[in-house]
Amino acid sequence: MLKKVLKWIGIILGGLIGLLVLAFIVLYFVGSSKANKTHDIPVETVSIPADAEAIQRGEHLATIYICTSCHTKNLGGELSFAVPGMLSIPTPNLTSGVGGIGSFYTDEDWVRAIRHGVGHDGRALFIMPSNVFHSLNDEDLGAVIAYIKSVPPLTTSCRKGGLSSWGG
């Protein structure tokens, strides 16, 4: 009797483990498919000011829209989350320093990234809260970009701004 009960417990546990493995495999392939999907966002031209007042306004907007919470106060980025050997989620270095995306992002790339959450390679920037920035008017968006471009170059230890799907 005890052997039958243990046998059924083993069968049930084995089935549950099998279902978990199957679910993980399905989620992996679905996630990979979405991660590699590219988006064709039309180029938007936004005027990027160069005056100190606009840059100061851009810094203010970057602060209140929490850009500095993810990308750090100096916009140098950081490793936000990591599971050793499995997953790391860096926030990109936005400056033009070594490893920063500011060294190769065009004004149009910044607009697509901030307003639409799409990197220069057309792939989604998964954790970028672009829905918050989507309604920024062109003047404010231009000021934010002007501020980002004015920040002194910093070197980052993350790979070229993090994961390639983050814009690096």
DSSP file (Angstrom, degrees, kcal/mol; ACC not computed):
  #  RESIDUE AA STRUCTURE BP1 BP2  ACC     N-H-->O    O-->H-N    N-H-->O    O-->H-N    TCO  KAPPA ALPHA  PHI   PSI    X-CA   Y-CA   Z-CA
    1    1 A M     >        0   0    0      0, 0.0     4,-2.0     0, 0.0     5,-0.2   0.000 360.0 360.0 360.0 -48.5    0.0    0.0    0.0
    2    2 A L  H  >  +     0   0    0      1,-0.2     4,-2.5     2,-0.2     5,-0.2   0.868 360.0  54.8 -62.7 -36.9    2.8    2.5    1.0
    3    3 A K  H  > S+     0   0    0      1,-0.2     4,-2.3     2,-0.2    -1,-0.2   0.893 107.2  50.2 -64.6 -39.0    4.7    1.6   -2.2
    4    4 A K  H  > S+     0   0    0      2,-0.2     4,-2.3     1,-0.2    -2,-0.2   0.908 111.1  48.4 -64.3 -42.4    1.6    2.4   -4.3
    5    5 A V  H  X S+     0   0    0     -4,-2.0     4,-2.4     2,-0.2    -2,-0.2   0.932 113.5  46.7 -64.0 -46.6    1.2    5.8   -2.6
    6    6 A L  H  X S+     0   0    0     -4,-2.5     4,-2.3     1,-0.2    -1,-0.2   0.869 110.6  53.7 -63.6 -36.7    4.9    6.6   -3.0
    7    7 A K  H  X S+     0   0    0     -4,-2.3     4,-2.3     2,-0.2    -1,-0.2   0.929 110.7  45.6 -63.6 -44.7    4.7    5.5   -6.7
    8    8 A W  H  X S+     0   0    0     -4,-2.3     4,-2.7     2,-0.2    -2,-0.2   0.877 111.1  52.5 -67.4 -38.0    1.8    7.9   -7.3
    9    9 A I  H  X S+     0   0    0     -4,-2.4     4,-2.8     2,-0.2     5,-0.2   0.918 110.8  48.6 -61.9 -42.6    3.4   10.8   -5.5
   10   10 A G  H  X S+     0   0    0     -4,-2.3     4,-2.7     2,-0.2    -2,-0.2   0.903 111.4  49.2 -63.1 -42.5    6.5   10.2   -7.7
   11   11 A I  H  X S+     0   0    0     -4,-2.3     4,-2.3     2,-0.2    -2,-0.2   0.923 113.3  46.6 -63.2 -44.2    4.4   10.1  -10.8
   12   12 A I  H  X S+     0   0    0     -4,-2.7     4,-2.4     2,-0.2    -2,-0.2   0.934 114.6  46.3 -64.4 -46.9    2.6   13.3   -9.9
   13   13 A L  H  X S+     0   0    0     -4,-2.8     4,-2.5     1,-0.2     5,-0.2   0.905 112.5  50.8 -63.2 -41.5    5.9   15.1   -8.9
   14   14 A G  H  X S+     0   0    0     -4,-2.7     4,-2.4    -5,-0.2    -1,-0.2   0.904 110.6  49.6 -62.0 -41.6    7.5   13.9  -12.1
   15   15 A G  H  X S+     0   0    0     -4,-2.3     4,-2.4     2,-0.2    -2,-0.2   0.906 110.7  49.4 -63.6 -43.0    4.6   15.2  -14.2
   16   16 A L  H  X S+     0   0    0     -4,-2.4     4,-2.3     2,-0.2    -2,-0.2   0.913 111.7  48.3 -63.5 -42.7    4.7   18.6  -12.4
   17   17 A I  H  X S+     0   0    0     -4,-2.5     4,-2.4     2,-0.2    -2,-0.2   0.908 111.1  51.4 -63.7 -41.6    8.4   18.9  -13.0
   18   18 A G  H  X S+     0   0    0     -4,-2.4     4,-2.4     1,-0.2    -2,-0.2   0.905 109.7  49.5 -61.4 -42.1    7.9   18.0  -16.7
   19   19 A L  H  X S+     0   0    0     -4,-2.4     4,-2.7     2,-0.2    -2,-0.2   0.892 110.4  50.8 -64.2 -40.1    5.2   20.6  -17.1
   20   20 A L  H  X S+     0   0    0     -4,-2.3     4,-2.4     2,-0.2    -2,-0.2   0.913 111.0  48.0 -63.6 -42.8    7.5   23.2  -15.5
   21   21 A V  H  X S+     0   0    0     -4,-2.4     4,-2.3     2,-0.2    -2,-0.2   0.925 112.8  48.8 -63.4 -44.5   10.3   22.4  -17.9
   22   22 A L  H  X S+     0   0    0     -4,-2.4     4,-2.4     2,-0.2    -2,-0.2   0.914 111.2  49.7 -61.3 -44.3    7.9   22.5  -20.8
   23   23 A A  H  X S+     0   0    0     -4,-2.7     4,-2.7     1,-0.2     5,-0.2   0.904 110.3  51.1 -62.1 -41.7    6.5   25.9  -19.7
   24   24 A F  H  X S+     0   0    0     -4,-2.4     4,-2.3     2,-0.2    -2,-0.2   0.914 110.4  48.7 -61.5 -44.0   10.1   27.2  -19.3
   25   25 A I  H  X S+     0   0    0     -4,-2.3     4,-2.2     2,-0.2    -2,-0.2   0.927 112.8  47.3 -63.3 -45.6   11.0   26.1  -22.8
   26   26 A V  H  X S+     0   0    0     -4,-2.4     4,-2.5     1,-0.2     5,-0.2   0.937 113.4  48.0 -62.0 -47.1    7.9   27.6  -24.4
   27   27 A L  H  X S+     0   0    0     -4,-2.7     4,-2.7     1,-0.2     5,-0.2   0.871 109.6  54.3 -62.6 -36.9    8.4   30.9  -22.5
   28   28 A Y  H  X S+     0   0    0     -4,-2.3     4,-2.6    -5,-0.2    -1,-0.2   0.943 112.2  42.2 -61.4 -48.6   12.1   31.0  -23.6
   29   29 A F  H  X S+     0   0    0     -4,-2.2     4,-2.0     2,-0.2    -2,-0.2   0.876 115.9  48.3 -70.3 -37.0   11.2   30.6  -27.3
   30   30 A V  H  X S+     0   0    0     -4,-2.5     4,-2.1    -5,-0.2    -1,-0.2   0.929 114.3  47.1 -66.0 -44.6    8.3   33.1  -27.1
   31   31 A G  H  X S+     0   0    0     -4,-2.7     4,-2.6    -5,-0.2    -2,-0.2   0.905 111.6  50.4 -63.3 -42.7   10.5   35.6  -25.3
   32   32 A S  H  X S+     0   0    0     -4,-2.6     4,-1.7    -5,-0.2    -1,-0.2   0.891 109.0  52.3 -62.8 -39.5   13.4   35.2  -27.7
   33   33 A S  H  < S+     0   0    0     -4,-2.0     4,-0.5     1,-0.2    -1,-0.2   0.924 113.1  43.4 -62.6 -44.7   11.1   35.7  -30.6
   34   34 A K  H >< S+     0   0    0     -4,-2.1     3,-0.7     1,-0.2    90,-0.3   0.874 111.4  54.8 -69.3 -36.7    9.8   39.0  -29.1
   35   35 A A  H 3< S+     0   0    0     -4,-2.6    -1,-0.2     1,-0.2    -2,-0.2   0.820 111.0  45.1 -66.4 -30.7   13.2   40.1  -28.1
   36   36 A N  T 3< S+     0   0    0     -4,-1.7    -1,-0.2    -5,-0.2     2,-0.2   0.470  86.0 112.8 -94.1  -2.4   14.5   39.7  -31.7
   37   37 A K    <   -     0   0    0     -3,-0.7    87,-0.6    -4,-0.5     2,-0.3  -0.499  58.2-145.1 -70.7 136.3   11.6   41.4  -33.4
   38   38 A T  B     -A  123   0A   0     -2,-0.2     2,-0.4    85,-0.2    85,-0.2  -0.798   4.4-148.6-104.9 149.7   12.5   44.7  -35.0
   39   39 A H        -     0   0    0     83,-3.7     2,-1.0    -2,-0.3    -2,-0.0  -0.954   7.7-143.3-118.5 131.8   10.2   47.7  -35.2
   40   40 A D        -     0   0    0     -2,-0.4    -2,-0.0    78,-0.0    83,-0.0  -0.793  24.9-179.1 -97.3  96.7   10.3   50.1  -38.1
   41   41 A I        -     0   0    0     -2,-1.0     3,-0.1     1,-0.0    71,-0.1  -0.856  30.1-117.7 -98.5 123.3    9.7   53.5  -36.5
   42   42 A P        -     0   0    0      0, 0.0     2,-0.3     0, 0.0    -1,-0.0  -0.258  36.9-100.1 -58.0 145.3    9.6   56.4  -38.9
   43   43 A V        -     0   0    0     68,-0.0     2,-0.5     1,-0.0    66,-0.1  -0.511  36.9-159.9 -70.4 128.7   12.3   59.0  -38.3
   44   44 A E        -     0   0    0     -2,-0.3     2,-0.7    64,-0.2    67,-0.2  -0.938   9.1-141.7-109.6 132.3   11.0   62.0  -36.4
   45   45 A T        +     0   0    0     -2,-0.5     2,-0.4    66,-0.1    93,-0.0  -0.844  23.3 177.5 -96.6 120.7   13.0   65.2  -36.6
   46   46 A V        -     0   0    0     -2,-0.7     2,-0.3    95,-0.1    65,-0.1  -0.981  32.9-117.1-122.2 133.2   13.1   67.1  -33.4
   47   47 A S        -     0   0    0     -2,-0.4    95,-0.1     1,-0.1    -2,-0.0  -0.540  25.0-152.9 -70.5 126.5   15.0   70.3  -33.0
   48   48 A I        -     0   0    0     -2,-0.3    95,-0.1    97,-0.1    91,-0.1  -0.895  12.4-146.9-104.5 110.4   17.8   69.9  -30.4
   49   49 A P        -     0   0    0      0, 0.0     0, 0.0     0, 0.0     0, 0.0  -0.265  11.9-161.8 -73.0 162.9   18.7   73.2  -28.7
   50   50 A A        +     0   0    0    100,-0.0     2,-0.1     4,-0.0    -2,-0.0   0.384  51.2 113.3-123.0  -0.8   22.2   74.0  -27.6
   51   51 A D  S  > S-     0   0    0      1,-0.1     4,-2.0     4,-0.0     3,-0.2  -0.392  73.2-119.9 -79.4 155.1   21.6   76.9  -25.2
   52   52 A A  H  > S+     0   0    0      1,-0.2     4,-2.4     2,-0.2     5,-0.2   0.829 110.8  56.9 -61.9 -35.6   22.2   76.6  -21.4
   53   53 A E  H  > S+     0   0    0      2,-0.2     4,-2.2     1,-0.2    -1,-0.2   0.916 108.7  45.8 -64.8 -43.2   18.6   77.3  -20.5
   54   54 A A  H  > S+     0   0    0      2,-0.2     4,-2.7    -3,-0.2    -2,-0.2   0.897 112.5  50.9 -66.4 -40.4   17.3   74.4  -22.6
   55   55 A I  H  X S+     0   0    0     -4,-2.0     4,-2.2     2,-0.2    -2,-0.2   0.901 110.3  49.6 -64.2 -40.3   20.0   72.1  -21.3
   56   56 A Q  H  X S+     0   0    0     -4,-2.4     4,-2.2     2,-0.2    -2,-0.2   0.907 111.4  49.2 -64.7 -41.0   19.0   73.0  -17.7
   57   57 A R  H  X S+     0   0    0     -4,-2.2     4,-2.7     1,-0.2    -2,-0.2   0.910 109.7  52.4 -63.1 -41.4   15.3   72.4  -18.5
   58   58 A G  H  X S+     0   0    0     -4,-2.7     4,-2.7    85,-0.3    -2,-0.2   0.890 108.2  50.5 -61.2 -39.7   16.3   69.0  -20.0
   59   59 A E  H  X S+     0   0    0     -4,-2.2     4,-1.8     2,-0.2    -1,-0.2   0.918 110.6  49.7 -63.7 -42.8   18.1   68.1  -16.8
   60   60 A H  H  X S+     0   0    0     -4,-2.2     4,-2.6     2,-0.2     5,-0.2   0.933 113.0  46.2 -60.5 -46.4   15.1   69.1  -14.8
   61   61 A L  H  X S+     0   0    0     -4,-2.7     4,-2.4     1,-0.2     6,-0.3   0.898 110.0  53.6 -64.3 -40.6   12.8   67.0  -17.0
   62   62 A A  H  <>S+     0   0    0     -4,-2.7     5,-2.0     1,-0.2     6,-1.1   0.837 111.9  47.2 -63.0 -31.6   15.3   64.0  -16.9
   63   63 A T  H ><5S+     0   0    0     -4,-1.8     3,-1.3     3,-0.2    -2,-0.2   0.936 114.8  42.4 -75.0 -47.7   15.1   64.2  -13.1
   64   64 A I  H 3<5S+     0   0    0     -4,-2.6    -2,-0.2     1,-0.3    -3,-0.2   0.784 112.8  53.5 -73.5 -24.3   11.3   64.5  -12.7
   65   65 A Y  T 3<5S-     0   0    0     -4,-2.4    -1,-0.3    -5,-0.2    -2,-0.2   0.204 115.2-119.0 -91.8  16.4   10.8   61.8  -15.4
   66   66 A I  T X>5 +     0   0    0     -3,-1.3     4,-1.1     1,-0.1     3,-0.7   0.638  69.6 138.4  57.2  25.9   13.1   59.5  -13.4
   67   67 A C  H 3><S+     0   0    0     -5,-2.0     4,-2.7    -6,-0.3     3,-0.5   0.910  75.5  53.0 -57.5 -40.1   15.8   59.0  -16.1
   68   68 A T  H 3> S+     0   0    0     -6,-1.1     4,-0.7     1,-0.2    -1,-0.2   0.655  97.5  65.6 -74.2 -14.9   18.4   59.4  -13.4
   69   69 A S  H <4 S+     0   0    0     -3,-0.7    -1,-0.2     2,-0.1    -2,-0.2   0.892 116.5  25.3 -71.8 -38.5   16.8   56.7  -11.2
   70   70 A C  H  < S+     0   0    0     -4,-1.1    -2,-0.2    -3,-0.5     8,-0.2   0.885 131.7  37.3 -89.3 -45.5   17.6   54.0  -13.8
   71   71 A H  H  < S-     0   0    0     -4,-2.7     6,-2.9    -5,-0.2    23,-0.2   0.408 113.9-114.2 -91.1   2.8   20.6   55.5  -15.6
   72   72 A T    ><  -     0   0    0     -4,-0.7     3,-1.9    -5,-0.2    -1,-0.2   0.212  34.3 -75.5  75.6 162.2   22.1   57.0  -12.4
   73   73 A K  T 3  S+     0   0    0      1,-0.3    -1,-0.1     2,-0.1    -4,-0.1   0.823 135.5  43.7 -59.1 -34.5   22.5   60.7  -11.6
   74   74 A N  T 3  S-     0   0    0     -6,-0.1    -1,-0.3     3,-0.1    -2,-0.1   0.329 110.7-121.0 -93.8   8.1   25.5   61.0  -14.0
   75   75 A L  S <  S+     0   0    0     -3,-1.9    19,-2.7    -7,-0.1    20,-0.7   0.660  76.0 128.2  61.4  20.2   23.8   59.0  -16.7
   76   76 A G        -     0   0    0     17,-0.2    -4,-0.2    18,-0.2    17,-0.2   0.522  60.8-137.4 -82.1  -6.2   26.6   56.4  -16.6
   77   77 A G        -     0   0    0     -6,-2.9     2,-0.3    15,-0.2    -1,-0.2   0.061  18.4-149.3  72.9 171.7   24.3   53.5  -16.2
   78   78 A E  E     -B   91   0B   0     13,-1.0    13,-3.4    -8,-0.2     2,-0.9  -0.972  31.0 -83.0-166.5 169.1   24.7   50.5  -13.9
   79   79 A L  E     -B   90   0B   0     -2,-0.3     3,-0.1    11,-0.3    -2,-0.0  -0.786  44.2-179.1 -84.5 108.9   24.0   46.8  -13.4
   80   80 A S  E     +     0   0B   0      9,-1.8     2,-0.3    -2,-0.9    -1,-0.2   0.859  62.5   3.8 -80.2 -37.5   20.4   46.9  -12.1
   81   81 A F  E     +B   89   0B   0      8,-1.2     8,-3.3     2,-0.0     2,-0.3  -0.995  64.4 176.8-153.2 139.3   19.7   43.2  -11.6
   82   82 A A  E     -B   88   0B   0     -2,-0.3     6,-0.2     6,-0.2    -3,-0.0  -0.988  22.3-168.3-151.0 140.4   21.7   40.1  -12.0
   83   83 A V  E >>  -B   87   0B   0      4,-3.3     3,-2.7    -2,-0.3     4,-2.2  -0.961  48.0-113.6-118.6 106.1   21.4   36.3  -11.6
   84   84 A P  T 34 S+     0   0    0      0, 0.0     4,-0.1     0, 0.0    -2,-0.0  -0.081  93.8   3.2 -50.1 129.3   25.0   35.1  -11.9
   85   85 A G  T 34 S+     0   0    0      1,-0.1     3,-0.1     2,-0.0    -3,-0.0   0.366 132.8  53.9  80.5  -5.3   25.5   32.9  -15.0
   86   86 A M  T <4 S+     0   0    0     -3,-2.7     2,-0.3     1,-0.3    -1,-0.1   0.722 108.0   1.0-124.5 -49.4   21.9   33.4  -16.2
   87   87 A L  E  <  -B   83   0B   0     -4,-2.2    -4,-3.3     2,-0.0     2,-0.4  -0.999  44.7-178.5-152.6 138.1   20.7   37.0  -16.6
   88   88 A S  E     -B   82   0B   0     -2,-0.3    -6,-0.2    -6,-0.2    75,-0.1  -0.993   8.5-163.8-139.1 139.0   21.9   40.5  -16.2
   89   89 A I  E     -B   81   0B   0     -8,-3.3    -9,-1.8    -2,-0.4    -8,-1.2  -0.864  15.6-179.5-123.4  95.8   19.9   43.7  -16.7
   90   90 A P  E     -B   79   0B   0      0, 0.0    73,-0.3     0, 0.0   -11,-0.3  -0.645  25.9-133.1 -89.8 151.5   22.1   46.7  -17.1
   91   91 A T  E     -B   78   0B   0    -13,-3.4   -13,-1.0    -2,-0.3    67,-0.1  -0.920  40.6-108.5 -97.4 131.2   20.9   50.2  -17.6
   92   92 A P        -     0   0    0      0, 0.0     2,-0.6     0, 0.0   -15,-0.2  -0.124  17.9-114.3 -64.4 151.5   22.9   51.7  -20.5
   93   93 A N        -     0   0    0      6,-0.5     8,-2.7   -17,-0.2     9,-0.4  -0.768  27.8-165.5 -76.8 118.5   25.5   54.5  -20.1
   94   94 A L        +     0   0    0    -19,-2.7   -18,-0.2    -2,-0.6    -1,-0.1   0.536  55.5  95.5 -88.3  -6.7   23.9   57.3  -22.0
   95   95 A T  S    S-     0   0    0    -20,-0.7     7,-1.8     7,-0.1     8,-0.7  -0.183  85.8-112.5 -80.0 175.1   27.1   59.4  -22.3
   96   96 A S  S    S+     0   0    0     55,-0.5     3,-0.1     6,-0.4    -1,-0.1   0.276  79.9 114.0 -90.7  11.4   29.5   59.5  -25.2
   97   97 A G  S >  S-     0   0    0     57,-0.2     3,-2.6     1,-0.2     6,-0.3  -0.121  85.7 -58.3 -72.9 176.5   32.2   57.9  -23.1
   98   98 A V  T 3  S+     0   0    0      1,-0.3    58,-1.9    55,-0.1    -1,-0.2  -0.370 130.8  13.5 -58.5 125.8   33.7   54.4  -23.8
   99   99 A G  T 3  S+     0   0    0      1,-0.3    62,-0.8    56,-0.2    -6,-0.5   0.389 101.5 124.3  87.2  -3.3   30.9   51.9  -23.6
  100  100 A G    X   -     0   0    0     -3,-2.6     3,-1.1    54,-0.2    -1,-0.3  -0.675  62.1-140.2 -93.9 145.3   28.2   54.6  -23.8
  101  101 A I  G >> S+     0   0    0     -8,-2.7     4,-1.8    -2,-0.3     3,-1.5   0.679  94.7  78.0 -75.8 -16.0   25.5   54.7  -26.4
  102  102 A G  G 34 S+     0   0    0     -7,-1.8    -6,-0.4    -9,-0.4    -1,-0.2   0.681  81.4  69.2 -65.0 -16.0   25.9   58.5  -26.7
  103  103 A S  G <4 S+     0   0    0     -3,-1.1    -1,-0.3    -8,-0.7    -2,-0.2   0.698 117.7  16.8 -76.3 -17.8   29.0   57.9  -28.8
  104  104 A F  T <4 S+     0   0    0     -3,-1.5     2,-0.3    -4,-0.2    -2,-0.2   0.467  94.5 110.6-132.7  -4.6   26.9   56.5  -31.7
  105  105 A Y     <  -     0   0    0     -4,-1.8     2,-0.2     4,-0.1    62,-0.0  -0.568  53.4-149.3 -75.1 133.9   23.3   57.5  -31.2
  106  106 A T     >  -     0   0    0     -2,-0.3     4,-2.1     1,-0.1     5,-0.2  -0.466  32.7-100.5 -89.5 170.5   22.0   60.1  -33.6
  107  107 A D  H  > S+     0   0    0      1,-0.2     4,-2.0     2,-0.2     5,-0.1   0.899 127.0  51.7 -58.1 -39.9   19.3   62.6  -32.7
  108  108 A E  H  > S+     0   0    0      1,-0.2     4,-2.5     2,-0.2    -1,-0.2   0.869 106.2  54.1 -65.6 -36.6   16.7   60.4  -34.4
  109  109 A D  H  > S+     0   0    0      2,-0.2     4,-2.6     1,-0.2    -1,-0.2   0.908 107.9  50.3 -62.4 -41.7   17.9   57.4  -32.4
  110  110 A W  H  X S+     0   0    0     -4,-2.1     4,-2.9     2,-0.2     5,-0.4   0.919 110.1  50.0 -63.0 -42.7   17.4   59.4  -29.2
  111  111 A V  H  X>S+     0   0    0     -4,-2.0     4,-2.5     1,-0.2     5,-0.6   0.942 112.9  45.9 -61.3 -47.7   13.8   60.3  -30.3
  112  112 A R  I  X>S+     0   0    0     -4,-2.5     6,-1.6     3,-0.2     4,-1.4   0.903 116.1  46.6 -61.9 -41.2   13.0   56.7  -31.2
  113  113 A A  I  X5S+     0   0    0     -4,-2.6     4,-0.9     4,-0.2    -2,-0.2   0.941 120.9  34.8 -67.7 -47.9   14.5   55.4  -27.9
  114  114 A I  I  <5S+     0   0    0     -4,-2.9    19,-0.3    -5,-0.2    -2,-0.2   0.947 128.1  33.1 -75.4 -48.9   12.9   57.9  -25.6
  115  115 A R  I  <5S+     0   0    0     -4,-2.5    -3,-0.2    -5,-0.4    -2,-0.2   0.821 135.7  20.5 -80.2 -31.6    9.5   58.4  -27.3
  116  116 A H  I  <<S-     0   0    0     -4,-1.4    -3,-0.2    -5,-0.6    -2,-0.2   0.533  93.4-121.7-118.8  -9.3    8.9   54.9  -28.7
  117  117 A G     << +     0   0    0     -4,-0.9     8,-3.0    -5,-0.6     2,-0.4   0.849  68.1 130.7  70.5  33.2   11.2   52.6  -26.7
  118  118 A V  B     -C  124   0C   0     -6,-1.6    -1,-0.2     6,-0.2     6,-0.2  -0.982  48.8-137.9-124.5 128.7   13.0   51.3  -29.8
  119  119 A G    >   -     0   0    0      4,-2.9     3,-2.1    -2,-0.4    48,-0.1  -0.130  35.5 -92.0 -77.2 176.1   16.8   51.2  -30.0
  120  120 A H  T 3  S+     0   0    0      1,-0.3    -1,-0.1    47,-0.2   -10,-0.0   0.730 126.5  56.4 -61.8 -22.5   19.0   52.2  -32.9
  121  121 A D  T 3  S-     0   0    0     43,-0.2    -1,-0.3     2,-0.2     3,-0.1   0.372 119.0-108.9 -91.7   4.7   18.9   48.6  -34.2
  122  122 A G  S <  S+     0   0    0     -3,-2.1   -83,-3.7     1,-0.3     2,-0.2   0.447  78.6 126.9  85.3  -0.2   15.0   48.6  -34.3
  123  123 A R  B     -A   38   0A   0    -85,-0.2    -4,-2.9    41,-0.2    -1,-0.3  -0.633  67.2 -94.9 -94.1 152.4   14.7   46.3  -31.3
  124  124 A A  B     -C  118   0C   0    -87,-0.6     2,-1.0   -90,-0.3    -6,-0.2  -0.316  20.4-137.8 -65.4 140.8   12.5   47.0  -28.3
  125  125 A L    >   -     0   0    0     -8,-3.0     3,-1.4     1,-0.2     5,-0.2  -0.833  26.4-160.5 -95.6  93.0   14.1   48.6  -25.2
  126  126 A F  T 3  S+     0   0    0     -2,-1.0    -1,-0.2    39,-0.3    40,-0.1   0.768  79.3  32.9 -56.3 -39.8   12.2   46.4  -22.8
  127  127 A I  T 3  S+     0   0    0     -3,-0.1    -1,-0.3     2,-0.1    39,-0.0   0.477  86.9 114.6-100.1  -0.4   12.5   48.3  -19.6
  128  128 A M    <   -     0   0    0     -3,-1.4     2,-2.1   -11,-0.1     3,-0.3  -0.576  64.1-141.8 -69.8 119.6   12.4   51.7  -21.1
  129  129 A P    >>  +     0   0    0      0, 0.0     3,-2.0     0, 0.0     4,-0.7  -0.351  40.7 156.2 -82.2  61.3    9.2   53.4  -19.9
  130  130 A S  H 3>  +     0   0    0     -2,-2.1     4,-1.9     1,-0.3     3,-0.3   0.731  61.2  73.3 -63.1 -22.5    8.6   55.1  -23.2
  131  131 A N  H 34 S+     0   0    0     -3,-0.3     4,-0.4     1,-0.2    -1,-0.3   0.809  95.7  53.1 -61.1 -26.9    4.9   55.3  -22.5
  132  132 A V  H <4 S+     0   0    0     -3,-2.0     3,-0.3     1,-0.2    -1,-0.2   0.853 116.8  36.9 -72.4 -35.6    5.8   58.1  -20.0
  133  133 A F  H >< S+     0   0    0     -4,-0.7     3,-2.0   -19,-0.3    -2,-0.2   0.572  90.7  91.5 -94.6 -11.8    7.7   60.0  -22.6
  134  134 A H  T 3< S+     0   0    0     -4,-1.9    -1,-0.2     1,-0.3    -2,-0.1   0.830  89.6  46.8 -55.9 -35.0    5.5   59.4  -25.6
  135  135 A S  T 3  S+     0   0    0     -4,-0.4    -1,-0.3    -3,-0.3    -2,-0.1   0.413  80.5 123.5 -92.4   3.2    3.4   62.5  -25.0
  136  136 A L    <   -     0   0    0     -3,-2.0    -3,-0.0     1,-0.1     2,-0.0  -0.403  66.1-119.7 -59.6 135.7    6.4   64.9  -24.4
  137  137 A N     >  -     0   0    0      1,-0.1     4,-2.6    -2,-0.1     5,-0.2  -0.349  26.3-104.1 -73.2 164.8    6.2   67.7  -26.8
  138  138 A D  H  > S+     0   0    0      1,-0.2     4,-2.7     2,-0.2     5,-0.2   0.846 119.3  54.7 -59.5 -37.1    9.0   68.2  -29.3
  139  139 A E  H  > S+     0   0    0      2,-0.2     4,-1.9     1,-0.2    -1,-0.2   0.935 112.1  42.3 -64.3 -46.3   10.5   71.2  -27.3
  140  140 A D  H  > S+     0   0    0      2,-0.2     4,-2.2     1,-0.2    -2,-0.2   0.905 114.8  50.4 -68.0 -40.8   10.7   69.2  -24.1
  141  141 A L  H  X S+     0   0    0     -4,-2.6     4,-2.4     1,-0.2    -2,-0.2   0.914 109.9  51.1 -62.8 -41.8   12.0   66.1  -25.8
  142  142 A G  H  X S+     0   0    0     -4,-2.7     4,-2.5    -5,-0.2    -1,-0.2   0.886 109.0  51.4 -60.8 -39.1   14.6   68.2  -27.6
  143  143 A A  H  X S+     0   0    0     -4,-1.9     4,-2.3     2,-0.2   -85,-0.3   0.897 109.2  49.9 -65.9 -40.5   15.7   69.7  -24.2
  144  144 A V  H  X S+     0   0    0     -4,-2.2     4,-2.6     2,-0.2    -2,-0.2   0.931 112.8  46.7 -63.4 -45.2   16.1   66.2  -22.7
  145  145 A I  H  X S+     0   0    0     -4,-2.4     4,-2.6     1,-0.2    -2,-0.2   0.905 110.5  53.1 -63.9 -41.1   18.2   65.1  -25.6
  146  146 A A  H  X S+     0   0    0     -4,-2.5     4,-1.1     1,-0.2    -1,-0.2   0.910 110.3  48.4 -60.5 -41.6   20.3   68.3  -25.4
  147  147 A Y  H >X S+     0   0    0     -4,-2.3     4,-1.0   -93,-0.2     3,-0.8   0.949 110.7  49.5 -63.0 -48.6   20.9   67.6  -21.7
  148  148 A I  H >< S+     0   0    0     -4,-2.6     3,-0.9     1,-0.3    -2,-0.2   0.917 111.6  49.3 -57.0 -44.0   21.9   63.9  -22.3
  149  149 A K  H 3< S+     0   0    0     -4,-2.6    -1,-0.3     1,-0.2    -2,-0.2   0.714 107.9  55.9 -69.6 -19.6   24.3   65.0  -25.0
  150  150 A S  H << S+     0   0    0     -4,-1.1    -1,-0.2    -3,-0.8    -2,-0.2   0.629  80.3 107.0 -87.7 -13.8   25.8   67.7  -22.7
  151  151 A V  S << S-     0   0    0     -4,-1.0   -55,-0.5    -3,-0.9     3,-0.1  -0.445  82.9-103.5 -68.2 134.4   26.7   65.2  -19.9
  152  152 A P        -     0   0    0      0, 0.0   -55,-0.2     0, 0.0    -1,-0.1  -0.235  45.5 -92.9 -58.0 145.1   30.5   64.6  -19.7
  153  153 A P        -     0   0    0      0, 0.0     2,-0.3     0, 0.0   -77,-0.1  -0.316  45.6-170.3 -61.4 137.7   31.6   61.3  -21.2
  154  154 A L        -     0   0    0    -79,-0.1     2,-0.4    -3,-0.1   -57,-0.2  -0.950  19.9-126.7-127.0 149.4   31.9   58.4  -18.7
  155  155 A T        -     0   0    0     -2,-0.3     2,-0.3   -58,-0.2   -56,-0.2  -0.794  26.9-159.4 -94.2 139.4   33.4   55.0  -19.1
  156  156 A T        -     0   0    0    -58,-1.9     4,-0.1    -2,-0.4   -79,-0.1  -0.867  23.2-146.9-118.7 152.3   31.2   52.1  -18.2
  157  157 A S  S    S+     0   0    0     -2,-0.3     2,-0.1     2,-0.1    -1,-0.1   0.613  76.1  94.8 -90.0 -13.0   32.0   48.5  -17.3
  158  158 A C  S >  S-     0   0    0      1,-0.1     3,-0.6   -67,-0.1     2,-0.2  -0.466  95.4 -89.3 -74.2 150.5   28.8   47.2  -18.9
  159  159 A R  G >  S-     0   0    0      1,-0.2     3,-6.1     2,-0.1    -1,-0.1  -0.435  85.8 -45.3 -59.9 127.1   29.0   46.0  -22.5
  160  160 A K  G 3  S-     0   0    0      1,-0.3    -1,-0.2    -2,-0.2   -60,-0.2   0.579 125.6 -32.8  12.4  61.4   28.4   48.9  -24.9
  161  161 A G  G <  S-     0   0    0    -62,-0.8    -1,-0.3    -3,-0.6     2,-0.3   0.621 111.8 -79.1  82.1  11.7   25.4   50.2  -23.0
  162  162 A G  S <  S+     0   0    0     -3,-6.1   -71,-0.1     6,-0.1   -73,-0.1  -0.699  95.9  10.8 101.2-151.1   24.3   46.8  -21.9
  163  163 A L  S > >S-     0   0    0     -2,-0.3     3,-2.4   -73,-0.3     5,-1.3  -0.320  71.8-119.6 -66.5 147.0   22.4   44.2  -23.9
  164  164 A S  G > 5S+     0   0    0      1,-0.3     3,-1.5     4,-0.2   -43,-0.2   0.819 114.6  60.9 -60.8 -29.3   22.1   44.9  -27.6
  165  165 A S  G 3 5S+     0   0    0      1,-0.3   -39,-0.3     2,-0.1    -1,-0.3   0.549  96.7  62.2 -74.7  -4.0   18.3   44.9  -27.2
  166  166 A W  G < 5S-     0   0    0     -3,-2.4    -1,-0.3   -41,-0.2    -2,-0.2   0.415 131.6 -90.1 -95.6  -1.5   18.8   47.9  -24.9
  167  167 A G  T < 5       0   0    0     -3,-1.5   -47,-0.2    -4,-0.2    -3,-0.2   0.448 360.0 360.0 111.1   1.5   20.3   49.9  -27.7
  168  168 A G      <       0   0    0     -5,-1.3    -4,-0.2    -7,-0.2    -6,-0.1   0.456 360.0 360.0 -93.3 360.0   24.0   49.0  -27.2
